[in-house]
Amino acid sequence: MPVINTNVGSLLGVVHVSRTEKALNEASERLSSGKKLTSAADDAAGLAISTRMTANIKSLNMAVKNANDGQAMVSSVEGALDEIGNMLLRMRELAVQSISDTNSGKDRQYLQEEINQLQTEITSIATTSQFNGQNVLDGSLNSKVLQVGPNGGQTVSFSVDSVAASVLGAYTKTADARAAIAAAATPGANSTTNAEDLTINGTGTSKTIDVAAAASAKAVAAQINGVSSETGVTATAKTYAKVASGSATTATYSIKINGTSTGNFSISSGSVGDFVTKVNQISGTTGVSASADAANTFATLYSSTGEDITLENESTGTDLDVNAVNFDGTTAEGTQISLAAAAGNDATRVVGTIKLASSNSFSVTQAGTAALGYATSGSGSLQAVANVDIKTSAKASSALETIDGAIEKISSVRAGLGALQNRLDHTINNLTNVSTKTQEAVSRIVDADFAEETAKLTRAQILQQAGTAMLAQSNQSKQSVLALLA
């Protein structure tokens, strides 16, 4: 039925042209922006998911930056520690040099002056080294947190103790020597009992040393060193005995040391050189060496391993006086024992002492009687690098332990920081990988497929042109109705 009031064909053409124009605009917008989602209406769920993922990506990227910043801080700290380590090595060289008696007192003073400068510089580095305005080696870098994840709680924390010369060194603990065993016809037994067990409370762990009855200092030190990898505490055993003549005039003696006779020698209260010579001639057998004091009035016997030293006076003329000596090799301890010239109370035993040392603080708990044990209950005392003195051979020798403790501490801290750097490397790699994969997922949701959108654009352009042409024809088609009026 021909009508002119309503052009249905034109109306349908307008609808299709409008739809085509919308599709054309949508394709154009996606191609120009590169995004498939240009508004929430495009994909409400997809937009919510992609927004959440984008927030996660930004957080992951910031976590990567945090980890890189953390590595920079750790690297800065480690570099400063490296320099302190080099200075400690130089201090050790100077101490070893000073031990040698080829150096005069003046020479040692010059060596000490360099030690003093190194001590000052170590503390200077410890107190002035900074990263981003923060001190890093004065002990204030404590429980620092690096945020290395997109969510709360995903952190790495680390601390660096102060490395000033006043806090670097070795913690040591030494018990006094026990008195020489009372004189008897044969050397008395070592007074150590099996009730003298020691508990070493070291770095994060405690270990109990089961001390056997009559155990030597050497044996107990070996037990302590057997668990040093866990406690961080090492033991050194030594045995010293002071021997002097009971006669002001020269007398002839012969003594047995650990069962081996020295043969005859002559000494007096003012001359012990012959005795020292005889002892050192058999030291390969006995394990005991001897040295005279500066005044040549007494001899000090020494076992570097901490084995017991047994002594027996074989002479018939004059008594010999014996004292146990502390770990320092100079301080006599306990009651002086007289070894009778006549058969009878002519033999004794001197028991060694043990020095415990660690680069970290530690404590000892002794179960038995303190007077009978190789250690007493209590904590180790810090022997600081700041107090290192190498002006004498003995002091320089003692300084080595302090410096070694400091070197071990610095090495331990550097090792921990190196491990942290490696951990952060893996953290960065993982975060970067997760960020990349998440961006790939977001891309599949929000990014436009150019091939698909180009095809849609081409289709829409063709349909738009065809629709416009058909709409024009539809509008012209009603002109034929005018022919009915002619």
Buried (B, 14 or more C-beta within 10 A) or exposed (E): EEEEEEBEBBEBBBEBBEBBBEBBEBBBBBBEEEBBBBEEEBBEEBBEBBBEBBEBBEBBBEBBEBBEBBBEBBEBBBEBBEEBBEBBEBBBEBBBBBBEEEBEEEEBEEBBEBBEEBBEBBBEBBBEBEBEEEBBBBBEBEEBEBBBBBEEEBEBEBEBBBBBBBBBBBBBBBBBBBBBBEBBEEBBEBBBBEEBBBBBBBBEEBBEBEBBEBBBBBBBBBBBBEBBEBBBBBBBBBBBBBBBBBBEEBBEBBBBBBEBEBEEBBBBBEBBEBBBEBBBEBBEEBBBBBEBEEEBBBBBBBBBBBBBBBBBBBBEEBBBBBBBBBBBBEBBBBEEBBBBBEEEBBBBBBBBBBBBBBBBBBBBBBBBEEEBBBBBBEEBEBBBBBEBBBBBBEBBBBBBBBBBBBBBBBBBBBEBBEEBBEBBEEBBEBBBEBBEEBBEEBEEBBBBEEEEBBEBBEBBBEBBEBBBEBBEEBBEEBEEEEEEEE
